[in-house]
Amino acid sequence: MRVSGRERAYDFVKHELLTDPGMQGQFINEQTLADQLGVSRTPIREALLMLAAQQLVELVPKRGAYVAPMSGRELTELIEARGVIERHAATFAIQDAPVAAMRDALAAQHLLKGTAQAKEFIEADTRFHAALVRSTGNEILTATYEGLRYRQMRAGMIALANVPGRQDSVLNEHAAILEALADKDVERAREAIDGHLRETLRVQLML
């Protein structure tokens, strides 16, 4: 199926530009983007209107689309939502935790250390957590969690770019979660998740 210029522009802006730490607080140049994607400015504008309707960019008269940095409130609410879902998942899935899938995601993260592979590192990070949530078998809960994926990617990319050593900390925090799940220790798993998310938020609010 052929992808329209609007869809290409929408996906590129959402998954490439908005997750780029260097674009935070910047305006998107419509002509530069059109030239890069090989389309006219019309589908670019249509895509930006769609993103503005989702409150992912701000349209400023005579200036264009502005990439507003994620606010402290947005970051806090994101972590709160993740905490509710992930703690529930740890409790529900403790007897049949997806240890193998989570271990594979963690192994991938170990191979993706470094700023050049930051996006792939964060993608593996989301697979680690999503595997736990999917293991509940609750499709509505899983879909809700998947809806947070973009914001998780964006916040994670910005944190890695601005906080040296964060990748090592994430690996250690993930290992603690995985170990608790493998031991079928629900309280320790929940505490490890809380600690990981608390540290994640602390780092993100520093930016």
C-alpha positions as CSV (number, residue, x, y, z in Angstrom):
1,M,0.0,0.0,0.0
2,R,1.3,3.4,-1.0
3,V,2.0,5.8,1.9
4,S,0.8,9.4,1.3
5,G,3.1,12.4,1.7
6,R,1.1,13.5,4.7
7,E,1.5,10.1,6.4
8,R,5.3,10.1,5.7
9,A,5.6,13.6,7.1
10,Y,3.6,12.7,10.2
11,D,5.6,9.6,11.0
12,F,8.9,11.4,10.3
13,V,8.1,14.4,12.5
14,K,6.6,12.3,15.3
15,H,9.3,9.6,15.5
16,E,12.4,11.4,14.3
17,L,12.2,15.1,14.9
18,L,10.2,15.2,18.1
19,T,12.5,12.6,19.7
20,D,15.6,14.5,18.7
21,P,17.0,16.2,21.8
22,G,18.4,19.0,19.5
23,M,14.9,19.9,18.3
24,Q,13.4,20.6,21.8
25,G,12.5,24.2,22.0
26,Q,13.0,24.7,18.2
27,F,10.7,25.5,15.3
28,I,10.3,23.0,12.4
29,N,11.3,24.4,9.1
30,E,8.5,23.4,6.7
31,Q,10.6,23.9,3.5
32,T,13.6,22.1,4.8
33,L,11.4,19.2,5.8
34,A,9.6,19.1,2.5
35,D,12.9,19.0,0.6
36,Q,14.2,16.3,2.9
37,L,11.1,14.1,2.3
38,G,10.7,15.0,-1.4
39,V,7.2,16.3,-1.0
40,S,5.4,19.7,-1.3
41,R,4.7,21.9,1.7
42,T,1.0,21.0,1.6
43,P,1.4,17.5,3.1
44,I,3.9,18.9,5.6
45,R,1.3,21.4,6.8
46,E,-1.4,18.7,7.0
47,A,0.9,16.5,9.1
48,L,1.7,19.4,11.4
49,L,-2.0,20.2,11.9
50,M,-2.6,16.5,12.9
51,L,0.3,16.7,15.4
52,A,-1.0,20.0,16.8
53,A,-4.4,18.4,17.3
54,Q,-2.7,15.8,19.4
55,Q,-0.8,18.5,21.3
56,L,2.5,17.2,20.1
57,V,3.5,20.5,18.5
58,E,2.4,24.1,18.9
59,L,1.4,26.1,15.9
60,V,2.5,29.7,16.4
61,P,1.2,32.3,13.9
62,K,3.8,33.6,11.5
63,R,6.4,31.3,13.1
64,G,5.3,27.7,12.3
65,A,5.3,24.5,14.4
66,Y,7.1,24.7,17.7
67,V,8.5,21.7,19.5
68,A,7.8,22.5,23.1
69,P,9.9,20.6,25.6
70,M,8.0,18.1,27.7
71,S,6.8,19.9,30.9
72,G,7.5,18.7,34.4
73,R,3.8,17.9,34.8
74,E,3.7,15.8,31.6
75,L,6.8,13.9,32.7
76,T,5.4,13.3,36.2
77,E,2.0,12.1,34.9
78,L,3.7,9.8,32.5
79,I,5.7,8.1,35.2
80,E,2.7,7.9,37.5
81,A,0.7,6.2,34.7
82,R,3.6,3.8,34.0
83,G,3.9,3.0,37.7
84,V,0.3,2.0,38.1
85,I,0.4,-0.3,35.1
86,E,3.8,-1.8,35.7
87,R,3.3,-2.5,39.4
88,H,0.0,-4.2,38.6
89,A,1.6,-6.2,35.9
90,A,4.4,-7.4,38.3
91,T,1.8,-8.5,40.8
92,F,-0.5,-10.2,38.2
93,A,2.3,-12.0,36.2
94,I,4.6,-12.9,39.0
95,Q,4.0,-16.7,38.7
96,D,4.5,-16.6,35.0
97,A,6.7,-13.6,34.4
98,P,8.1,-13.1,30.8
99,V,11.7,-13.5,32.1
100,A,13.1,-14.7,28.7
101,A,11.7,-11.8,26.7
102,M,12.8,-9.3,29.3
103,R,16.2,-10.9,29.5
104,D,16.5,-10.6,25.7
105,A,15.6,-6.9,25.7
106,L,18.1,-6.3,28.5
107,A,20.8,-8.2,26.6
108,A,20.1,-6.0,23.5
109,Q,20.5,-2.9,25.7
110,H,23.9,-4.0,26.8
111,L,24.9,-4.2,23.1
112,L,23.5,-0.8,22.3
113,K,25.3,1.4,24.8
114,G,26.6,4.7,23.4
115,T,25.1,7.9,22.1
116,A,25.1,6.7,18.5
117,Q,22.6,4.0,19.3
118,A,20.5,5.9,21.9
119,K,17.3,5.4,20.0
120,E,17.8,1.7,19.6
121,F,18.7,1.5,23.3
122,I,15.4,3.2,24.3
123,E,13.4,1.0,21.9
124,A,14.9,-2.0,23.7
125,D,14.0,-0.3,27.0
126,T,10.3,-0.1,26.0
127,R,10.4,-3.7,24.9
128,F,11.6,-4.7,28.3
129,H,8.7,-3.0,30.1
130,A,6.1,-3.8,27.5
131,A,6.9,-7.6,27.7
132,L,5.9,-7.5,31.4
133,V,2.6,-5.6,30.7
134,R,1.7,-7.9,27.8
135,S,2.2,-10.9,30.1
136,T,-0.9,-10.0,32.0
137,G,-3.0,-11.0,29.0
138,N,-5.2,-7.9,29.5
139,E,-5.6,-6.4,26.0
140,I,-7.0,-3.1,27.2
141,L,-4.2,-2.6,29.7
142,T,-1.6,-3.5,27.1
143,A,-3.2,-1.1,24.5
144,T,-3.2,1.7,27.2
145,Y,0.5,1.1,27.9
146,E,1.3,1.0,24.2
147,G,-0.3,4.4,24.0
148,L,2.4,5.8,26.2
149,R,5.2,4.4,24.0
150,Y,5.9,7.6,22.0
151,R,6.2,9.8,25.1
152,Q,8.4,7.2,26.8
153,M,10.7,7.2,23.7
154,R,10.8,11.0,23.6
155,A,11.5,11.4,27.3
156,G,14.1,8.6,27.3
157,M,16.0,10.0,24.3
158,I,16.3,13.4,25.9
159,A,17.4,12.0,29.2
160,L,20.1,9.9,27.6
161,A,21.4,12.8,25.7
162,N,21.7,15.1,28.7
163,V,22.7,12.8,31.6
164,P,26.1,11.0,31.2
165,G,26.1,7.5,32.6
166,R,22.3,7.1,32.6
167,Q,22.5,4.0,30.3
168,D,24.6,2.2,33.0
169,S,22.1,3.1,35.6
170,V,19.2,1.9,33.5
171,L,20.9,-1.5,32.9
172,N,21.4,-1.9,36.7
173,E,17.8,-0.9,37.5
174,H,16.4,-3.3,34.8
175,A,18.6,-6.1,36.2
176,A,17.1,-5.6,39.6
177,I,13.6,-5.8,38.3
178,L,14.4,-8.9,36.3
179,E,16.1,-10.7,39.2
180,A,13.1,-10.1,41.4
181,L,10.7,-11.4,38.8
182,A,12.8,-14.5,38.2
183,D,12.8,-15.1,42.0
184,K,9.0,-14.7,42.0
185,D,9.3,-12.0,44.7
186,V,6.5,-9.7,44.0
187,E,7.3,-7.1,46.7
188,R,10.9,-6.8,45.6
189,A,9.8,-6.6,41.9
190,R,7.3,-3.8,42.8
191,E,10.0,-2.0,44.8
192,A,12.5,-2.3,42.0
193,I,10.0,-0.9,39.5
194,D,9.2,2.0,41.9
195,G,13.0,2.7,42.3
196,H,13.6,2.6,38.5
197,L,10.7,4.9,37.7
198,R,11.5,7.3,40.6
199,E,15.1,7.6,39.3
200,T,13.9,8.0,35.8
201,L,11.7,10.9,36.8
202,R,14.4,12.5,38.8
203,V,16.7,12.5,35.8
204,Q,14.1,13.8,33.5
205,L,13.2,16.7,35.8
206,M,16.8,17.7,35.9
207,L,16.7,18.7,32.2
